[in-house]
Amino acid sequence: MFRATQKLLTRASAVLAASFLLLPLSGHAGPSFVESGFWKPEVDAGNLPPISERLPHAPLVVDLAAKGRQFGVQGGTLNTMVTRSKDIRQMVVYGYARLVGYSEDYQLQPDILLGYENEGNKRYTLRLRPGHRWSNGDPFTSADFEYWWKDIANNPLLSPAGPPDFLFAEGKLPQVSFPDETTVIFEWQVPHPQFLQNLAQARPPFIYRPSAYLKQFHADYADADTLAEEVDYARVKSWAALHNKYDNMYKFDNHELPTLQPWMNATAGKRIRHQFVRNPYYHRVDSRGVQLPYIDTVEMEIVAGGLVAAKSNAGQADLQARGLGFRDIPILRKGENDGDTYKTYLWGTGAASQIAIYPNLNTADPVWRNTLRDVRVRRALSLAINRAAINRALYFKLAKPGAMSVLERSPFFRPEFREAWASFDPEQANELLDQAGLTEKDGYGIRHLPDGRRMELVVETAGERQEVENALQIITDDWNDIGVKLIMRPLDRDILRNRVFSGTTMASVWYGWDNGLPQKHTSPAFLAPTDQVFLAWPKWGQYYQTGGAAGEAPDMEPAQRLMELLHEWELADDDTERAEIWHQMLSIHADQVYGIGIVAAAPQPVVVSNRLHNVPEQAIWAWEPGAHFGIYRPDEFYFQDGEG
């Protein structure tokens, strides 16, 4: 099953970064493009076309000067770490090649696309770059969108649930057409304003596929006998299972699957170290004609979570933020001073809250469910938390105490949302619990639930962040003073989520909303019960995501109102109306305390090699929008001497 891509990747391991070779730009006006030393041996051997034939006819030309960045040199290997083997998918996040993507000021702009047209949020015309190619040299055209739409998304064997949820508007799918090889049109009968934003996500929907590669695993295209042999060889049950096994655009674990990302996977199977090499057909160049990415190779090592800070301290990471937290700053600063090999930048964080407690309104325990659904109880739990003490003890007063809401850089920020039910007021908290009928206490001052059990609230965590456990220790004493016993239970992340989704968990801890920086064009869908991942209402989210086939319909008026407001936002005609809807939805969250925010904007340490350039010193570490490093374009980072 070795093809052109695999051959290039095999040879790539023997290619060393070297000086550049200028080649004339064939058939195009403008400066010469620059051949990389990494791929030059393959070009010279006739195994790879020259750079002038590998780039799109209209590549994306990056204006580095406008960003305050310097021209870089090609070459080098960047070392970074993750803590789980499946997190090699972070290369898709960091690479951030998207049809449309966010700029550093969170404005949408074409990336893989040459351009797009938006007609009334109903009709979107996507224009592809003529001559664009996948990493194995196959043409990237509208046929790749058509294959995804007709042969994957609407194939019941490959997509039993049908096309993805984000494509539905008022319960209807769009009409999708492919007028020519560089044009794709999505058209709805009603407005669908978040379509482009979905394409720019940290985890994009990938509404296209490398059709030439995947057709060999599809029953409608492949030879039946050959396909049967492939199914048997892969030890799967059907051709559909085989196709899905190799079709992992986001997981990035199939080293033969062509990509449009700046680096392609060059490592087969599971390894401790994964290597990613530059995509010879990548569509971005600087204004000198030098193809990006500047860095030839990324090596991603899988290490135990507790070792990330120590290995970074020892200078074993060229770029690292994942796996590091605020508590690691002292050891990182020490290593910075002792070794003089790296700098520690302190970026802001983009999550709505650094730590948030989510009472599970859908918990299976009927008594706890009724108790947690009483807004007076949720408000009391919030008022009883001494956020200033947590900020002082854990963050040296560098974070911002308050309820969970959007951050200052969002146009929807209002101080009253952050302050709502977030002052430290144990007296009022006690009064609210008394009003909720929880007046009976045992000899230790712990209240009784209506069925006579002690009010022991089990709060489950992913067990990944020491700061969470430390904060809960402080909150344990705070809540004990109002008659609520907090029991902390650390779990594996996947186990935690499965328990929350099933209704087993009473309450859990995670970050606040991923997107604490919504802009005027951002959909407020994550404020409504549309996704089980919002840990306060997993069953309501399941109900929406499955069209009522699973979960429970929202049965509380404020949550129902959030769904109505989301619908109104989707149909709104202008930004003023949408902004007002945003404020109404944020107001409901502030009042109802669905997630109990503790602190926001705690600094995120980012380790950067002294030899690595174009990394912003001040930035925001955010999953959505931002894709962590992605929005800052690591393909523009470079080593000063081209050797990493």
Helices and strands as residue ranges (DSSP letters): H 4-12, E 21-23, E 33-35, H 40-44, H 51-54, E 60-62, G 65-67, E 77-82, G 85-89, H 90-95, E 100-102, E 108-110, E 115-119, E 123-127, H 142-146, I 147-153, G 165-167, E 175-180, E 183-187, H 195-199, H 211-214, G 215-217, H 224-234, H 239-246, E 263-265, E 273-278, E 284-286, E 297-302, G 305-307, H 308-313, E 319-320, G 326-328, H 329-339, E 342-349, E 355-359, H 366-373, H 375-383, H 387-395, E 400-401, H 415-419, H 426-435, E 456-461, H 466-480, E 485-490, H 493-502, E 507-510, G 525-527, H 538-545, H 557-571, H 575-592, E 596-600, E 604-609, E 612-613, E 620-621, G 630-632, G 634-636, E 638-639
